[in-house]
Amino acid sequence: KKVNDKWEERYRILAFYIEHDELEKVKTELTGLSADLDVEEYKHCISELETAVFILDHIKEKEEFHLKSIF
């Protein structure tokens, strides 16, 4: 619940700066994670969490400012 609440807070701000498609991918994984936790289906939780982290890392790399990204 805390993760979803924190994501909703951050989503509102991030939506101004980052593509909505990327953010929706994270939201989809977190929704699946939450649903699996509710029904105590723990074997899928780690996979969904790892996918969400992977997507967030991808967004971070994509949005970072590098001199090589200018030229």
C-alpha positions as CSV (number, residue, x, y, z in Angstrom):
1,K,0.0,0.0,0.0
2,K,2.8,2.4,0.9
3,V,4.6,1.7,-2.5
4,N,1.4,2.4,-4.4
5,D,0.7,5.6,-2.4
6,K,4.2,6.8,-3.0
7,W,4.0,6.0,-6.7
8,E,0.7,8.0,-7.1
9,E,2.4,11.0,-5.5
10,R,5.4,10.7,-7.7
11,Y,3.4,9.9,-10.8
12,R,1.7,13.2,-10.8
13,I,5.0,15.0,-10.9
14,L,6.8,12.7,-13.3
15,A,3.9,12.8,-15.8
16,F,4.9,16.4,-16.6
17,Y,8.4,15.4,-17.7
18,I,8.4,11.7,-18.8
19,E,6.5,9.9,-21.5
20,H,3.3,8.5,-20.2
21,D,3.9,5.2,-21.9
22,E,7.0,4.5,-19.8
23,L,5.1,5.5,-16.6
24,E,2.2,3.3,-17.5
25,K,4.5,0.3,-17.8
26,V,5.7,0.8,-14.3
27,K,2.1,1.3,-13.1
28,T,1.0,-1.9,-14.8
29,E,3.8,-3.9,-13.0
30,L,2.9,-2.3,-9.6
31,T,-0.8,-3.1,-10.1
32,G,0.1,-6.7,-10.9
33,L,2.3,-6.8,-7.9
34,S,-0.4,-5.4,-5.7
35,A,-3.0,-7.9,-7.0
36,D,-0.6,-10.8,-6.5
37,L,0.0,-9.7,-2.9
38,D,-3.7,-9.5,-2.2
39,V,-4.3,-13.1,-3.3
40,E,-1.0,-14.2,-1.7
41,E,0.5,-15.3,-5.0
42,Y,4.0,-14.6,-4.0
43,K,5.9,-16.4,-6.7
44,H,5.1,-13.7,-9.3
45,C,5.8,-10.8,-7.0
46,I,9.6,-10.8,-7.4
47,S,9.4,-10.9,-11.2
48,E,6.9,-8.0,-11.3
49,L,9.0,-6.0,-8.9
50,E,12.2,-6.6,-10.9
51,T,10.5,-5.6,-14.1
52,A,9.3,-2.4,-12.5
53,V,12.8,-1.6,-11.3
54,F,14.2,-2.4,-14.7
55,I,11.8,0.0,-16.4
56,L,12.6,2.7,-13.8
57,D,16.3,2.3,-14.4
58,H,15.6,2.5,-18.2
59,I,13.7,5.7,-17.7
60,K,16.5,7.1,-15.6
61,E,19.1,6.3,-18.2
62,K,17.0,7.6,-21.0
63,E,16.3,10.9,-19.2
64,E,19.9,11.6,-17.9
65,F,21.8,14.4,-19.4
66,H,25.0,13.4,-21.1
67,L,27.2,15.4,-23.4
68,K,27.2,12.5,-25.9
69,S,23.4,12.7,-26.0
70,I,23.6,16.3,-27.4
71,F,26.0,15.6,-30.2
